[in-house]
């Protein structure tokens, strides 16, 4: 089945390939057609400077783009890609480190402020997978694209683990979300990286602290504003998540001022070809900046020009004032009721 990256065959994730770019693609793929498609995709990206905001090559998207063109007969000299070998899913065997702990209860003020511990090393990632696999109703699945993981702990006792959070790239397409944003099909692929998906949120089953969930949700917005741009070079403006109403009512999201915008079709967040069928989920959104809708509707080039023009007009004679990043990873927010 062809992979369509945009409305026309020569539309590459929102960018219409020029005649000059197309000529280069034809020359590279014809002259080096014996190379693996993955290597050709990387070469095309390097020559055409098809990069992500953080500087990384858009190799995966280009691989799908070239494969689509071959299947359409536009690059017939390309070899048929080798069938992918499906590797068995890696088993996750929780060890004693994830065993249930003594109950934690009492007022939220007893545990606040909370600490967002970003997971970076292999041991911490393994422990995170074990907790999600053991206690989250969806279990652990290998996340694709951009992703950040956190352990949530109490400042008063960092050894006490309260929750786990996983943030990933946004869903490719969700009709209620896209209608609520109001963007068109050309702008959506270009601005989609500015949306963050909260993929997993796990409060440990032995943690019974009223209002903790909505309190963490409020603080996560502040944390992700800084971390997402730092790691991926993209300033996020909107957060999204999906809630299975058969499992949870979504009370903590409503208490944290997230907005319900509709119900999914049940196809899955990355299903582009209506091949899967899952339970339907409620879509919640949280704007991270006031002008989120305007920024998501504008093509990036127009937005960059507008920002540059505004900066030149508003620049003070004394120069630009730099706002330092917070020196502490402990974030504070008013306690929200859930």
VOBA-1610 file (N, C-alpha, C; in pm, whole numbers, padded with zeros to 5 digits, always signed):
BEGIN
Unk+00085-00120+00000Unk+00000+00000+00000Unk+00088+00125+00000Unk+00066+00218-00092Unk+00150+00336-00097Unk+00137+00423+00026Unk+00245+00487+00063Unk+00246+00578+00177Unk+00239+00719+00124Unk+00133+00786+00149Unk+00112+00919+00094Unk+00154+01023+00196Unk+00257+01099+00162Unk+00306+01203+00251Unk+00258+01337+00198Unk+00131+01366+00211Unk+00078+01493+00163Unk-00026+01470+00055Unk-00084+01581+00002Unk-00192+01570-00093Unk-00149+01528-00231Unk-00031+01571-00282Unk+00015+01535-00415Unk+00138+01446-00404Unk+00173+01372-00512Unk+00287+01281-00505Unk+00417+01351-00469Unk+00432+01477-00510Unk+00557+01548-00486Unk+00550+01640-00364Unk+00456+01611-00275Unk+00444+01688-00151Unk+00514+01610-00040Unk+00623+01666+00011Unk+00702+01601+00115Unk+00675+01670+00248Unk+00595+01606+00334Unk+00555+01658+00466Unk+00528+01809+00463Unk+00442+01848+00371Unk+00400+01987+00362Unk+00483+02073+00269Unk+00593+02019+00217Unk+00679+02094+00125Unk+00662+02042-00016Unk+00622+02129-00108Unk+00606+02090-00248Unk+00744+02090-00315Unk+00787+01973-00360Unk+00920+01957-00418Unk+00931+02039-00547Unk+01035+02122-00557Unk+01056+02205-00676Unk+01112+02120-00790Unk+01109+02177-00912Unk+01163+02106-01028Unk+01312+02076-01010Unk+01384+02171-00952Unk+01528+02151-00931Unk+01552+02039-00830Unk+01473+02038-00723Unk+01487+01931-00623Unk+01449+01797-00683Unk+01345+01797-00764Unk+01300+01672-00827Unk+01407+01616-00920Unk+01473+01705-00994Unk+01580+01660-01084Unk+01693+01595-01005Unk+01727+01652-00891Unk+01832+01594-00808Unk+01791+01458-00754Unk+01664+01446-00710Unk+01614+01318-00658Unk+01623+01211-00766Unk+01581+01246-00887Unk+01588+01150-00997Unk+01732+01107-01026Unk+01824+01203-01029Unk+01963+01171-01059Unk+02025+01082-00952Unk+02004+01117-00827Unk+02063+01040-00717Unk+02007+00899-00714Unk+01876+00886-00723Unk+01815+00753-00711Unk+01845+00666-00833Unk+01863+00727-00952Unk+01894+00650-01073Unk+02042+00607-01074Unk+02130+00701-01041Unk+02274+00671-01046Unk+02317+00573-00936Unk+02246+00574-00824Unk+02285+00489-00712Unk+02171+00395-00671Unk+02098+00345-00772Unk+01979+00265-00744Unk+02012+00130-00679Unk+02140+00091-00679Unk+02177-00034-00616Unk+02193-00021-00464Unk+02197+00102-00417Unk+02210+00123-00273Unk+02078+00094-00203Unk+02083+00058-00075Unk+01958+00039+00001Unk+01876+00168+00004Unk+01747+00151+00009Unk+01658+00268+00008Unk+01682+00357+00130Unk+01717+00297+00241Unk+01744+00377+00362Unk+01863+00470+00340Unk+01967+00421+00271Unk+02086+00504+00245Unk+02054+00613+00143Unk+01973+00579+00044Unk+01932+00681-00054Unk+01853+00792+00015Unk+01764+00753+00106Unk+01683+00853+00176Unk+01771+00946+00257Unk+01870+00891+00326Unk+01961+00975+00402Unk+02040+01070+00314Unk+02084+01020+00197Unk+02161+01103+00105Unk+02076+01218+00050Unk+01952+01187+00011Unk+01862+01291-00041Unk+01838+01398+00065Unk+01817+01356+00189Unk+01793+01452+00297Unk+01914+01542+00319Unk+02033+01485+00313Unk+02154+01566+00332Unk+02170+01668+00221Unk+02148+01626+00097Unk+02169+01716-00017Unk+02063+01826-00022Unk+01940+01794+00016Unk+01831+01891+00008Unk+01807+01962+00141Unk+01888+01928+00242Unk+01874+01990+00374Unk+01734+01972+00431Unk+01681+01851+00417Unk+01553+01819+00477Unk+01579+01773+00620Unk+01567+01867+00711Unk+01603+01841+00851Unk+01489+01879+00945Unk+01496+01820+01062Unk+01403+01854+01168Unk+01449+01983+01235Unk+01363+02044+01315Unk+01405+02168+01383Unk+01529+02151+01470Unk+01554+02029+01521Unk+01673+02008+01603Unk+01796+01971+01521Unk+01785+01972+01387Unk+01900+01945+01302Unk+01907+01805+01247Unk+01830+01711+01301Unk+01832+01574+01253Unk+01769+01559+01116Unk+01816+01461+01038Unk+01762+01439+00904Unk+01623+01375+00911Unk+01538+01409+00815Unk+01405+01349+00806Unk+01412+01220+00725Unk+01501+01130+00769Unk+01530+01009+00691Unk+01410+00916+00683Unk+01338+00898+00794Unk+01224+00808+00793Unk+01116+00858+00698Unk+01085+00987+00705Unk+00984+01044+00616Unk+01028+01033+00470Unk+01158+01056+00445Unk+01208+01048+00308Unk+01205+00905+00256Unk+01232+00808+00343Unk+01224+00667+00304Unk+01082+00635+00256Unk+00981+00677+00334Unk+00842+00653+00296Unk+00806+00729+00169Unk+00862+00849+00155Unk+00836+00933+00037Unk+00888+00865-00090Unk+01013+00816-00085Unk+01071+00749-00201Unk+00999+00618-00232Unk+00961+00547-00128Unk+00888+00422-00148Unk+00754+00448-00215Unk+00688+00555-00174Unk+00560+00593-00234Unk+00577+00628-00381Unk+00683+00705-00413Unk+00708+00744-00552Unk+00738+00622-00638Unk+00811+00526-00584Unk+00840+00404-00659Unk+00712+00328-00690Unk+00624+00315-00590Unk+00501+00240-00609Unk+00405+00310-00704Unk+00419+00441-00717Unk+00338+00516-00813Unk+00398+00511-00954Unk+00517+00451-00969Unk+00581+00442-01099Unk+00660+00565-01137Unk+00686+00655-01041Unk+00756+00779-01072Unk+00908+00762-01059Unk+00952+00661-00986Unk+01094+00627-00976Unk+01108+00476-00999Unk+01080+00430-01123Unk+01069+00286-01147Unk+01201+00211-01133Unk+01314+00281-01140Unk+01444+00214-01132Unk+01481+00173-00988Unk+01407+00223-00891Unk+01438+00186-00753Unk+01402+00039-00730Unk+01487-00036-00658Unk+01456-00177-00630Unk+01341-00189-00532Unk+01274-00300-00537Unk+01166-00325-00442Unk+01228-00342-00303Unk+01176-00271-00204Unk+01236-00281-00070Unk+01224-00422-00014Unk+01327-00460+00059Unk+01327-00592+00119Unk+01218-00600+00227Unk+01151-00714+00236Unk+01048-00727+00340Unk+01109-00713+00479Unk+01040-00641+00562Unk+01088-00619+00698Unk+01072-00745+00781Unk+01175-00775+00856Unk+01171-00891+00944Unk+01110-00848+01078Unk+00997-00905+01108Unk+00930-00868+01231Unk+00995-00940+01348Unk+01057-00860+01431Unk+01123-00917+01548Unk+01022-00940+01659Unk+01040-01047+01734Unk+00947-01070+01846Unk+00959-00959+01949Unk+00844-00924+02007Unk+00843-00818+02107Unk+00930-00856+02226Unk+01007-00759+02271Unk+01096-00785+02384Unk+01013-00798+02512Unk+01033-00907+02579Unk+00958-00933+02701Unk+01006-00839+02813Unk+00911-00793+02889Unk+00943-00708+03004Unk+00909-00787+03130Unk+01011-00820+03205Unk+00992-00899+03327Unk+01019-00809+03447Unk+00914-00757+03511Unk+00934-00670+03628Unk+01010-00743+03739Unk+01102-00672+03801Unk+01175-00731+03913Unk+01123-00673+04043Unk+01194-00702+04152Unk+01146-00661+04284Unk+01146-00509+04302Unk+01220-00437+04217Unk+01224-00292+04229Unk+01088-00229+04202Unk+00999-00303+04132Unk+00867-00249+04102Unk+00757-00311+04188Unk+00795-00383+04290Unk+00694-00442+04379Unk+00612-00334+04447Unk+00487-00363+04484Unk+00404-00264+04554Unk+00470-00213+04681Unk+00449-00085+04707Unk+00507-00020+04823Unk+00399+00009+04927Unk+00439+00044+05050Unk+00340+00082+05152Unk+00256+00199+05104Unk+00130+00206+05143Unk+00041+00314+05097Unk+00095+00452+05133Unk+00075+00545+05039Unk+00107+00686+05063Unk-00024+00763+05057Unk-00058+00828+05165Unk-00182+00906+05168Unk-00159+01033+05250Unk-00265+01107+05270Unk-00254+01234+05339Unk-00274+01350+05244Unk-00272+01473+05294Unk-00296+01590+05209Unk-00181+01614+05111Unk-00214+01679+04999Unk-00114+01708+04897Unk-00002+01795+04951Unk-00033+01886+05041Unk+00069+01975+05096Unk+00180+01899+05167Unk+00152+01778+05207Unk+00252+01695+05274Unk+00360+01646+05177Unk+00329+01644+05047Unk+00421+01591+04947Unk+00471+01698+04850Unk+00399+01808+04839Unk+00441+01914+04748Unk+00555+01995+04809Unk+00646+02050+04723Unk+00642+02043+04576Unk+00695+01910+04525Unk+00656+01877+04403Unk+00702+01753+04342Unk+00819+01782+04249Unk+00898+01679+04223Unk+01016+01690+04137Unk+00993+01611+04011Unk+01023+01672+03896Unk+01020+01603+03768Unk+01162+01552+03739Unk+01181+01423+03749Unk+01311+01362+03723Unk+01313+01307+03581Unk+01381+01376+03491Unk+01386+01331+03352Unk+01472+01205+03341Unk+01419+01106+03273Unk+01485+00975+03262Unk+01580+00978+03144Unk+01708+00951+03170Unk+01809+00962+03066Unk+01893+00836+03049Unk+01926+00766+03159Unk+02017+00652+03146Unk+01938+00523+03123Unk+02009+00419+03079Unk+01946+00293+03040Unk+01878+00224+03158Unk+01938+00227+03275Unk+01878+00160+03391Unk+01745+00224+03429Unk+01740+00357+03426Unk+01615+00427+03459Unk+01508+00401+03355Unk+01548+00393+03225Unk+01450+00363+03120Unk+01393+00223+03138Unk+01477+00128+03174Unk+01430-00008+03197Unk+01331-00011+03313Unk+01363+00060+03421Unk+01273+00064+03536Unk+01141+00129+03499Unk+01147+00235+03418Unk+01025+00302+03372Unk+00938+00204+03294Unk+00998+00131+03199Unk+00922+00033+03120Unk+00857-00072+03210Unk+00927-00115+03312Unk+00873-00216+03401Unk+00752-00164+03479Unk+00762-00041+03528Unk+00648+00017+03601Unk+00526+00030+03509Unk+00546+00083+03388Unk+00435+00101+03295Unk+00376-00034+03256Unk+00462-00131+03228Unk+00415-00264+03189Unk+00335-00330+03301Unk+00377-00308+03422Unk+00315-00379+03535Unk+00187-00313+03585Unk+00181-00179+03579Unk+00070-00111+03646Unk-00020-00028+03555Unk+00021+00005+03433Unk-00065+00083+03343Unk-00154-00012+03263Unk-00280+00021+03250Unk-00374-00072+03186Unk-00342-00095+03038Unk-00271-00002+02973Unk-00232-00020+02833Unk-00097-00091+02819Unk-00026-00106+02929Unk+00105-00168+02923Unk+00206-00078+02856Unk+00324-00134+02826Unk+00430-00057+02763Unk+00440-00093+02615Unk+00447+00009+02532Unk+00470-00009+02389Unk+00584+00084+02348Unk+00666+00038+02254Unk+00779+00118+02210Unk+00728+00245+02143Unk+00765+00359+02198Unk+00721+00487+02144Unk+00803+00524+02021Unk+00738+00592+01925Unk+00804+00636+01804Unk+00819+00788+01806Unk+00920+00837+01736Unk+00938+00981+01726Unk+00996+01041+01853Unk+00972+01170+01870Unk+01024+01241+01987Unk+00956+01189+02113Unk+01032+01183+02222Unk+00976+01130+02347Unk+01059+01174+02467Unk+00991+01203+02577Unk+01055+01235+02704Unk+00982+01160+02814Unk+01059+01104+02908Unk+01002+01028+03019Unk+01042+01092+03151Unk+00951+01079+03250Unk+00976+01138+03381Unk+00930+01046+03492Unk+01006+01044+03601Unk+00959+00996+03730Unk+00918+01118+03810Unk+00806+01108+03880Unk+00759+01217+03965Unk+00780+01175+04110Unk+00854+01258+04183Unk+00886+01227+04323Unk+00852+01347+04411Unk+00846+01321+04541Unk+00822+01429+04638Unk+00955+01492+04676Unk+00957+01623+04685Unk+01079+01694+04728Unk+01117+01654+04870Unk+01018+01625+04951Unk+01044+01592+05091Unk+01107+01454+05107Unk+01078+01364+05015Unk+01137+01230+05019Unk+01153+01180+04875Unk+01266+01213+04810Unk+01287+01175+04670Unk+01287+01024+04645Unk+01302+00944+04750Unk+01299+00799+04732Unk+01158+00746+04707Unk+01059+00827+04737Unk+00920+00786+04717Unk+00876+00822+04575Unk+00849+00719+04495Unk+00803+00741+04358Unk+00652+00756+04358Unk+00606+00869+04303Unk+00463+00899+04303Unk+00397+00865+04169Unk+00466+00891+04059Unk+00401+00876+03928Unk+00505+00863+03818Unk+00458+00822+03699Unk+00540+00814+03577Unk+00468+00889+03466Unk+00544+00959+03382Unk+00487+01035+03270Unk+00569+01008+03144Unk+00500+00987+03033Unk+00564+00971+02903Unk+00499+01068+02805Unk+00582+01149+02738Unk+00536+01242+02637Unk+00600+01204+02504Unk+00520+01206+02396Unk+00567+01165+02264Unk+00519+01263+02158Unk+00555+01234+02033Unk+00506+01313+01921Unk+00354+01304+01912Unk+00293+01405+01854Unk+00148+01412+01846Unk+00092+01309+01748Unk-00035+01278+01765Unk-00105+01189+01672Unk-00105+01251+01532Unk-00092+01167+01429Unk-00084+01217+01292Unk-00211+01292+01253Unk-00325+01236+01284Unk-00451+01300+01245Unk-00561+01258+01343Unk-00635+01355+01395Unk-00756+01330+01474Unk-00857+01438+01436Unk-00965+01398+01376Unk-01061+01495+01320Unk-01110+01597+01422Unk-01156+01555+01542Unk-01203+01657+01638Unk-01094+01756+01677Unk-00972+01707+01697Unk-00861+01798+01732Unk-00832+01892+01617Unk-00825+01839+01495Unk-00789+01921+01380Unk-00897+02026+01352Unk-01023+01989+01371Unk-01131+02086+01353Unk-01125+02195+01460Unk-01090+02156+01583Unk-01080+02253+01692Unk-00967+02351+01667Unk-00855+02303+01614Unk-00743+02391+01582Unk-00778+02481+01465Unk-00841+02422+01362Unk-00880+02501+01247Unk-00772+02514+01141Unk-00672+02425+01142Unk-00568+02431+01038Unk-00609+02350+00916Unk-00537+02371+00804Unk-00570+02298+00682Unk-00471+02183+00663Unk-00497+02102+00560Unk-00417+01981+00538Unk-00274+02012+00499Unk-00246+02131+00443Unk-00110+02167+00405Unk-00028+02214+00525Unk-00092+02287+00615Unk-00021+02341+00731Unk-00001+02235+00838Unk-00096+02142+00851Unk-00091+02043+00960Unk+00041+01967+00966Unk+00092+01907+00856Unk+00219+01834+00868Unk+00336+01922+00909Unk+00332+02051+00874Unk+00442+02140+00907Unk+00441+02180+01054Unk+00322+02198+01111Unk+00312+02247+01249Unk+00285+02137+01351Unk+00265+02015+01304Unk+00235+01905+01396Unk+00342+01887+01504Unk+00472+01908+01474Unk+00573+01894+01580Unk+00556+01988+01697Unk+00470+02088+01685Unk+00450+02183+01794Unk+00343+02135+01893Unk+00292+02015+01871Unk+00197+01954+01963Unk+00264+01836+02032Unk+00245+01825+02162Unk+00302+01715+02240Unk+00188+01624+02284Unk+00209+01495+02273Unk+00110+01397+02317Unk+00152+01340+02452Unk+00063+01351+02549Unk+00088+01283+02677Unk+00042+01139+02661Unk+00136+01050+02638Unk+00105+00913+02600Unk+00073+00823+02718Unk+00144+00841+02830Unk+00121+00760+02950Unk+00127+00850+03073Unk+00031+00828+03162Unk+00028+00896+03291Unk-00013+00792+03395Unk+00081+00756+03480Unk+00057+00651+03578Unk+00081+00705+03719Unk-00024+00711+03798Unk-00011+00733+03942Unk+00006+00595+04005Unk+00110+00577+04084Unk+00135+00446+04143Unk+00012+00398+04222Unk-00025+00273+04206Unk-00149+00224+04270Unk-00150+00236+04422Unk-00034+00245+04486Unk-00031+00258+04632Unk-00034+00405+04676Unk-00038+00497+04578Unk-00043+00640+04609Unk-00188+00686+04612Unk-00235+00731+04727Unk-00373+00775+04745Unk-00374+00918+04799Unk-00321+01010+04721Unk-00308+01150+04762Unk-00410+01233+04685Unk-00510+01289+04750Unk-00612+01368+04680Unk-00549+01484+04601Unk-00600+01507+04481Unk-00563+01620+04395Unk-00422+01609+04337Unk-00351+01498+04359Unk-00214+01486+04309Unk-00210+01485+04156Unk-00302+01414+04093Unk-00300+01400+03947Unk-00312+01535+03878Unk-00410+01616+03916Unk-00429+01746+03851Unk-00313+01840+03886Unk-00255+01824+04003Unk-00139+01906+04042Unk-00020+01875+03950Unk+00005+01747+03924Unk+00115+01707+03835Unk+00089+01756+03693Unk-00035+01745+03648Unk-00068+01790+03513Unk-00038+01938+03495Unk-00072+02019+03595Unk-00045+02161+03586Unk+00104+02192+03577Unk+00183+02121+03655Unk+00327+02144+03655Unk+00395+02090+03529Unk+00337+01986+03469Unk+00400+01926+03351Unk+00404+02025+03235Unk+00309+02115+03227Unk+00308+02214+03119Unk+00433+02300+03128Unk+00466+02346+03248Unk+00585+02429+03267Unk+00712+02352+03232Unk+00717+02226+03276Unk+00836+02145+03252Unk+00858+02120+03103Unk+00750+02086+03032Unk+00764+02051+02890Unk+00796+02171+02804Unk+00751+02289+02842Unk+00787+02409+02766Unk+00939+02421+02753Unk+01007+02394+02862Unk+01153+02409+02865Unk+01221+02289+02800Unk+01184+02167+02843Unk+01256+02047+02801Unk+01236+02015+02653Unk+01114+02029+02602Unk+01087+01990+02463Unk+01167+02076+02365Unk+01171+02205+02391Unk+01248+02293+02303Unk+01398+02265+02317Unk+01442+02235+02438Unk+01583+02208+02462Unk+01630+02084+02385Unk+01548+01979+02385Unk+01589+01852+02327Unk+01555+01840+02180Unk+01447+01906+02134Unk+01403+01886+01996Unk+01399+02014+01913Unk+01436+02126+01973Unk+01444+02249+01895Unk+01311+02302+01850Unk+01203+02260+01912Unk+01067+02303+01876Unk+01000+02360+02000Unk+00942+02476+01986Unk+00870+02537+02097Unk+00724+02491+02093Unk+00682+02405+02184Unk+00545+02351+02178Unk+00442+02455+02219Unk+00322+02443+02161Unk+00215+02537+02193Unk+00088+02468+02237Unk+00082+02334+02223Unk-00041+02262+02257Unk-00006+02123+02308Unk-00081+02078+02410Unk-00067+01942+02463Unk-00196+01866+02434Unk-00183+01736+02405Unk-00299+01652+02381Unk-00286+01522+02458Unk-00398+01458+02485Unk-00399+01325+02544Unk-00531+01259+02513Unk-00533+01126+02525Unk-00653+01046+02499Unk-00691+00972+02627Unk-00817+00975+02660Unk-00866+00910+02782Unk-00973+00807+02743Unk-00951+00684+02784Unk-01048+00577+02761Unk-01160+00591+02863Unk-01277+00634+02818Unk-01387+00661+02910Unk-01442+00534+02974Unk-01411+00418+02919Unk-01451+00292+02983Unk-01365+00263+03105Unk-01249+00330+03112Unk-01156+00308+03223Unk-01157+00424+03322Unk-01158+00549+03271Unk-01144+00667+03356Unk-01238+00777+03308Unk-01291+00859+03398Unk-01380+00968+03358Unk-01308+01093+03312Unk-01176+01101+03333Unk-01102+01220+03292Unk-01116+01336+03388Unk-01151+01307+03513Unk-01176+01414+03611Unk-01053+01501+03634Unk-00936+01439+03646Unk-00816+01517+03677Unk-00782+01613+03563Unk-00810+01575+03438Unk-00782+01664+03325Unk-00877+01784+03326Unk-01001+01759+03356Unk-01096+01871+03364Unk-01058+01965+03478Unk-01014+01907+03592Unk-00975+01989+03706Unk-00850+02071+03676Unk-00765+02021+03587Unk-00644+02093+03549Unk-00666+02183+03428Unk-00794+02204+03390Unk-00833+02297+03284Unk-00800+02249+03143Unk-00789+02117+03124Unk-00780+02063+02988Unk-00920+02068+02927Unk-00929+02079+02796Unk-01056+02094+02725Unk-01087+01967+02647Unk-01206+01914+02664Unk-01250+01799+02586Unk-01304+01848+02452Unk-01251+01790+02341Unk-01289+01840+02208Unk-01358+01734+02124Unk-01376+01613+02177Unk-01445+01512+02098Unk-01395+01371+02127Unk-01440+01278+02044Unk-01411+01135+02060Unk-01338+01086+01935Unk-01239+00999+01953Unk-01166+00942+01840Unk-01254+00841+01766Unk-01209+00803+01647Unk-01281+00702+01568Unk-01246+00561+01610Unk-01141+00546+01693Unk-01099+00413+01735Unk-00997+00350+01644Unk-00940+00430+01551Unk-00842+00375+01455Unk-00702+00366+01512Unk-00672+00438+01618Unk-00535+00443+01668Unk-00471+00573+01627Unk-00384+00628+01713Unk-00334+00764+01694Unk-00240+00779+01576Unk-00177+00671+01527Unk-00086+00683+01414Unk-00134+00603+01293Unk-00260+00559+01292Unk-00312+00479+01182Unk-00357+00571+01068Unk-00285+00567+00955Unk-00318+00655+00843Unk-00405+00586+00740Unk-00424+00456+00751Unk-00490+00383+00644Unk-00608+00299+00692Unk-00661+00333+00811Unk-00781+00267+00861Unk-00764+00115+00869Unk-00648+00073+00921Unk-00616-00068+00928Unk-00639-00128+01066Unk-00651-00045+01168Unk-00666-00095+01304Unk-00795-00045+01366Unk-00840-00114+01466Unk-00962-00074+01535Unk-00940-00089+01684Unk-00945+00024+01755Unk-00927+00027+01899Unk-01051+00087+01963Unk-01052+00090+02095Unk-01163+00153+02165Unk-01160+00304+02140Unk-01275+00365+02135Unk-01284+00509+02112Unk-01249+00583+02241Unk-01174+00691+02227Unk-01125+00764+02343Unk-01160+00912+02333Unk-01170+00974+02450Unk-01199+01117+02456Unk-01070+01196+02439Unk-01076+01301+02357Unk-00959+01382+02327Unk-00960+01506+02416Unk-00850+01524+02490Unk-00834+01643+02574Unk-00716+01724+02521Unk-00730+01857+02519Unk-00625+01949+02476Unk-00597+02051+02585Unk-00470+02094+02589Unk-00433+02202+02682Unk-00343+02302+02608Unk-00392+02425+02583Unk-00308+02527+02518Unk-00194+02568+02612Unk-00072+02571+02558Unk+00046+02606+02637Unk+00082+02753+02625Unk+00028+02821+02522Unk+00047+02965+02505Unk-00086+03024+02460Unk-00104+03153+02479Unk-00231+03216+02444Unk-00257+03216+02294Unk-00153+03233+02215Unk-00171+03244+02070Unk-00154+03109+02000Unk-00183+02999+02070Unk-00157+02865+02015Unk-00230+02842+01884Unk-00357+02885+01876Unk-00436+02858+01757Unk-00381+02933+01636Unk-00344+03056+01655Unk-00288+03137+01547Unk-00156+03078+01500Unk-00072+03034+01595Unk+00058+02979+01559Unk+00046+02847+01484Unk-00052+02766+01518Unk-00069+02638+01450Unk-00134+02654+01313Unk-00210+02760+01293Unk-00275+02781+01164Unk-00183+02844+01061Unk-00079+02914+01106Unk+00010+02984+01014Unk+00118+02890+00959Unk+00149+02898+00830Unk+00265+02826+00777Unk+00392+02875+00845Unk+00487+02788+00872Unk+00608+02828+00946Unk+00682+02945+00884Unk+00689+02952+00751Unk+00762+03061+00689Unk+00696+03194+00716Unk+00563+03199+00706Unk+00492+03324+00732Unk+00509+03366+00877Unk+00506+03265+00969Unk+00521+03294+01111Unk+00661+03348+01139Unk+00764+03289+01073Unk+00901+03334+01095Unk+00919+03478+01049Unk+00859+03512+00934Unk+00868+03649+00883Unk+00800+03746+00978Unk+00681+03706+01029Unk+00607+03793+01120Unk+00684+03815+01250Unk+00745+03707+01302Unk+00822+03718+01425Unk+00942+03807+01407Unk+01013+03792+01292Unk+01130+03874+01265Unk+01092+04021+01251Unk+00979+04047+01186Unk+00934+04185+01169Unk+00898+04248+01302Unk+00829+04170+01386Unk+00790+04221+01517Unk+00913+04247+01604Unk+01013+04160+01592Unk+01134+04176+01672Unk+01209+04303+01631Unk+01211+04332+01499Unk+01283+04450+01453Unk+01214+04578+01496Unk+01080+04574+01508Unk+01005+04692+01548Unk+01015+04715+01698Unk+01005+04604+01774Unk+00997+04614+01919Unk+01133+04614+01987Unk+01242+04596+01910Unk+01374+04587+01973Unk+01407+04716+02045Unk+01453+04704+02169Unk+01491+04821+02248Unk+01632+04865+02210Unk+01662+04993+02219Unk+01795+05041+02181Unk+01906+04977+02263Unk+01873+04937+02384Unk+01976+04881+02472Unk+02005+04736+02442Unk+01933+04675+02349Unk+01961+04536+02313Unk+01853+04443+02362Unk+01881+04314+02349Unk+01783+04211+02383Unk+01806+04163+02525Unk+01701+04153+02601Unk+01710+04099+02737Unk+01689+03950+02733Unk+01780+03876+02789Unk+01770+03731+02794Unk+01714+03689+02927Unk+01615+03601+02923Unk+01555+03549+03045Unk+01623+03417+03078Unk+01692+03405+03191Unk+01763+03281+03221Unk+01667+03168+03247Unk+01712+03044+03216Unk+01632+02926+03247Unk+01626+02907+03397Unk+01518+02847+03445Unk+01508+02821+03588Unk+01627+02737+03634Unk+01686+02777+03745Unk+01802+02703+03796Unk+01760+02579+03872Unk+01636+02571+03912Unk+01589+02456+03988Unk+01489+02378+03907Unk+01490+02247+03924Unk+01396+02161+03854Unk+01270+02139+03936Unk+01260+02206+04052Unk+01140+02195+04135Unk+01044+02304+04093Unk+00928+02265+04046Unk+00829+02361+03997Unk+00716+02375+04097Unk+00665+02495+04105Unk+00557+02520+04200Unk+00434+02567+04124Unk+00320+02527+04174Unk+00194+02570+04114Unk+00088+02567+04222Unk-00017+02649+04208Unk-00124+02643+04307Unk-00189+02505+04308Unk-00229+02461+04426Unk-00290+02329+04439Unk-00428+02332+04375Unk-00450+02237+04284Unk-00578+02228+04215Unk-00660+02115+04275Unk-00787+02134+04276Unk-00876+02029+04323Unk-00906+01934+04210Unk-00919+01807+04241Unk-00947+01705+04140Unk-01067+01624+04185
//
